[in-house]
Amino acid sequence: MVLGIIPARYASTRFPGKPLVDIAGKSMIRRVYEQARACNALDMVVVATDDERIRDHVEAFGGTVEMTAEYHSSGTDRCAEVAWRYADASLVINIQGDEPFIHPEQIGSLVQLMVDAPQFEIATLAKEISDPELLFNPNIVKVVFTTRQGAMYFSRQTIPYLRGFEQDEWLGKQTFYKHIGLYGFRRKALLEVASLPAGHYEQAESLEQLRWLENGYRIAVGVTPWESSGIDVPEDIARILSQR
């Protein structure tokens, strides 16, 4: 079984109650759920939350929801708790709960990547960067990977560094990739990485995927043509709606 899990918490520091915010007539969590359900590669979709308001709302629109512990520090940990209950799930897809217009095709391509690359325990996506503002923005995570699709490193810095060129020349000299924060796991690997302590590189860059690389887990990277637009603060809602 391929299980899609959408971690959702109410107590966001920058945007409390974010999963329940209205976006053009539907809550954000409902939009994410419906987009995920539209992906034929997923056999089941579950919202994972520690908040009864989110649980009640998901049940009200007919969605499947699982309650989790309050202490989880990341969506990955929340996904792992739910995945532990579904022993028949061979693949688990961690779907970001703040991307209301995520493309079902994007999720499907990640599932296919995991099917086609069984040597990898984890998979994720990347999109080519064409905007110089994104290239040098530390809030945009970049990734470099091998010719065999294996992730080498993720960073908030621009990687690779181009020696001998001015920054305004970089996009013309090298292909750079933005990391898309959608993850696929083999169930066993998800349960294992959730129990690992924070790594040195993870703490330096505040990127949990570096913990997995540091501990030897192989992450496949698939290139996607679809953009990923998350909502971090209330102002992002108008921005995303204006792009549609």
N, C-alpha and C positions, 0 to 999 in steps of 0.2 A: 504494500500500500504506500502511496505517496501522500504524505500528510502536510498540509499547509497550516502554519500557526501564525497568528497575528498577535504579538504581545501588545497589550494596551494598559497603560496606567493613568490614573486620574491626576496624581500629584506631580505634575510637571512643573519644574521651577519657573521656566520662562512662559509657560502657557497652561495654567491649571485647568483641568477639565477638557483638555484638547480633544480627546476621542469623541466627545459628545457635542462639539461645536457644530453649528449648522453651516453647511456649505451648499448654497443654492437648493435648499429644500430637503436635504438629507444630512444626517450626521456624518462626520468624517469616518468613524469606524464602520458605519454601514456602507459607505462608498468603497472603502478598502475591501470589505468582506465581499461585496457584490462583484468587484473587479476580479478578486481571487477566485470566486466561484465560477466566473466565466472562463477560467482556464481549464481546458479539458484534461490537462496533464495531472491535475490534482484530484485524488479520489475523495478527499475530505478536507474541509477548512474549519478551523477552530480558533476562536478568539480566546486568548489567555490573559486573565486580569485578576487583580487582587481587590477590585472595587465593586461593591454590590450595585452601584448606580450603572456602571457599564454592563455588568451581567444582566440586570433587568432590562436594559435597553436592547441589548443584543437578542435576548429571548423574545422581546416584544416584536421585533421585525422578523422573527423566525430563524435566527442564526443559532449556531452551535457555540457554546461558551464553556470554558473550564475555569474554575477558581484556582488561584495559586497563592503561595505564601507572599507576604508583604515585603520580606527582606531582600528580595532579588535586586542586585545592583545593575543588571543589564537585561535586555530582551532575550539574549541568548540563554541566560540562566532560567528565565521564565519559560522559554520554549523547552528547555531540557526537562523541567518538572512535568510538563504536559506530555512530552515524548516518552517519558518513563512509563506513563500509563497506557501507551499504545504500543504494545510489544510487536504487533504485526506491521508496524510502519517501518519499511526498509529505508525510505528517504524522507527527510523532514526539511521543509522549506520555511525559513524564517522570513516573513513578509512584514516590512515596515508598516506600522500602524498609522503613520502620519503622511502617507502618500495616497491621497484619495483618488487619484486618476492613474494609478499604476497600470501599465499595459498587461493584459492577460498573456499576450505573446511573449513578454519579457520573462514572466514566470515560467512559461512553457519552455523557453529556450534554455533556462537554467536547469530545469528537470532533464531535458535532453542532453545537456552537457554532462550531467552526472551519469546518465545511462551510457553515454559514449566513452567516458573516461573513468573506468572503474578503478584505476590506479590512484585516484585522488579521493581523499576522505571528505573534503570540503570543496565547494565551488561558489563562485561569485561572478559578477559581471563588471565590465568596464566600458566606457564610451570615449571615443576620441575627442580631445579638447580642440576647439577652434577659436575660442574666445580668450584673448590675452588676460582679461580680468579674472577669469577662472583659473588660468594657469598659475598665477602668482597669489591667489587667495588662499590663506592657510586654513580656511574653513572647508575648502574643497580638497578631499583626499585624493592623492594620485597613486598610481600603481605601476610597477614595471614587472614584466613577466617574460618567461623563456619562450623559445620558439616552439616548445612542446606544451605551451599554455599554463605552465606552472608559475604561480606568483613568486617573485623574488623579494619584493619589499613594498610596503605601503607607507606613505609619508604625507604630512601636511606641507612639507617643502616641495618645491618643483623638482621632480626627478625624471630623467637624469639631468644633472647639471651640465650645461654646455660651456666648456672652457674655450675661451678665445672669441666668443660672440657676445654682442650686446643683447640684452634681454628682449628688445623689440625685434630681434632676428630669430629668436628661438623657434617659433612656430613654423618658420619656413625651413628650418634645418633638421627638425626632429619631430617624430610623432609622439604626442603625450596622451596619457589616458587618465580620465577621471574615474574613480572607483564608484560603482553603483552599489549601495548598501543592501543588497538582497543576497541571502546566503542559502545554500543547500548543504545539508549534512547527511552523511550516512548515520543512522541512529546511534550506533555504537560510538562513533566519533563525537557526536553532540554530547552524549552523556559524559564522555571522558573530558572534553575541553571545559565543560561547565564546572568541573571539580579542580581545575588547575589554579594555582595562585597567580596573581598578576605578575607579568614578566617585566624585565628591565626596559625593553623597548616600548612596551605597552604603556608603562608609566611615563616614559619620556614624551611620547606623542599622543597619549590618550586615545589609543586605537587598539581595541581588544584583539583584532585579527593578528596583530604582531605577537601576541601571546601564543597563538596557535603555531605560527611559523617558528617561533623560538623553540617550541617543544617538538619540532620535527613533523608537524602535520602538513600534508601537501594540499595546497589550495589551487584548484583549476580556475582559470580566468577566461571567460567568454566575452567576446566583443559584441556589444549590442548597438543597434542604430537608434534605440529609443532613449529619450531623455528621462531623467528621474527628478521629480520636483517634490520635495518634502515641505511640510509646514512646521516651522520652529516657533514662530511668534505670530500673534493675530494679524499683523500687517501682511503676512505671506498669503493669506486667503485671497485678498483682492488681486495680488500679483498673479497667482495661479489661475484665477478665474479670467483675468484679462488675456491670458495666453491661450485660452480655449476658443 
